Amino acid sequence: MKVVNPDNVNHTIDLVPRSYVTPVVLELYNEVTKVSTEVSNVSTLTDGILSLNFDFSFSENDKYQIKVSYGTEILYRGKLIATTQDPQKYKLTKDLYFYE
């Protein structure tokens, strides 16, 4: 899962794509509003890691599905969350109860 800070407008995510081609299209699908947005980005490839730099306004705790594609070929699918919490301390199960 990729984590971005909603306080910033400019974001960078690093990922390992299925193949290495550019330019790529980044699509963000909001899981709550069910709205898909194609985001313009600047991509760079270094040592097998694709870095996507893009501008987007997120709200706290927004959850997105991300899709990176080149033409009809899907290079990467994943999840993204917007939070101001430190990613090392973030828990998806915070304040949830489990019954055993």
C-alpha positions in Angstrom: 0.0 0.0 0.0 1.3 3.4 -1.0 0.9 6.3 1.5 0.6 10.0 0.7 0.3 13.1 2.8 -2.9 15.0 2.2 -1.3 18.2 3.5 0.8 18.3 0.3 -0.3 18.8 -3.3 2.7 17.3 -4.9 3.2 13.6 -4.3 5.8 11.0 -5.4 5.2 7.2 -5.3 7.7 4.6 -6.1 6.8 1.2 -7.5 8.1 -1.8 -9.5 6.1 -2.1 -12.7 5.5 -5.3 -14.7 7.5 -3.8 -17.7 9.5 -0.7 -18.2 8.0 1.7 -20.7 7.2 5.4 -20.6 5.1 7.6 -20.7 2.6 6.0 -18.4 -0.9 6.9 -17.4 -1.8 7.1 -13.6 -5.4 6.5 -12.7 -6.8 7.0 -9.2 -10.1 5.4 -8.3 -11.7 6.8 -5.1 -13.2 3.8 -3.2 -15.8 5.9 -1.4 -17.1 8.2 -4.2 -16.5 5.7 -7.0 -14.9 8.4 -9.1 -11.9 7.6 -11.4 -9.4 10.3 -12.2 -6.6 10.2 -14.7 -3.7 12.2 -13.3 -0.9 13.7 -15.4 2.5 12.7 -14.0 6.2 12.8 -14.6 7.7 9.4 -14.4 11.4 8.4 -14.0 12.9 5.0 -14.0 16.0 4.3 -11.8 17.4 0.9 -11.1 14.1 -0.8 -11.8 12.0 1.5 -9.7 9.4 3.7 -11.4 8.9 7.0 -9.6 5.7 8.9 -10.4 5.6 12.5 -9.5 2.1 14.1 -9.7 -0.1 16.8 -8.3 -3.4 15.9 -6.6 -5.5 17.1 -3.7 -6.3 14.3 -1.2 -8.4 14.4 1.9 -7.4 12.7 5.2 -8.1 9.0 5.2 -9.0 8.9 1.5 -8.5 5.4 0.0 -7.8 4.9 -3.6 -7.1 2.1 -6.0 -4.2 3.0 -8.3 -3.6 1.7 -11.9 -0.6 2.5 -14.0 -0.9 1.7 -17.6 0.8 2.1 -21.0 -1.8 2.1 -23.7 -3.9 -1.0 -23.0 -1.1 -2.7 -21.0 -1.6 -2.5 -17.2 1.9 -2.1 -15.6 0.9 -1.9 -11.9 -2.2 -2.1 -9.7 -2.3 -1.3 -6.0 -3.8 0.7 -3.2 -3.1 4.2 -1.8 -4.2 5.9 1.4 -3.9 9.6 2.3 -2.9 10.2 5.9 -0.8 12.6 8.0 0.2 9.8 10.3 3.7 8.4 10.2 3.5 5.4 7.9 5.7 3.4 10.3 3.0 3.8 13.0 -0.1 3.6 10.9 -2.4 0.7 11.5 -5.3 -0.2 9.3 -7.0 -1.9 12.2 -6.9 1.1 14.6 -10.0 1.3 16.8 -11.4 -1.9 15.3 -12.4 -4.8 17.5 -11.8 -8.4 16.6 -13.9 -11.3 18.1 -12.3 -14.7 18.5 
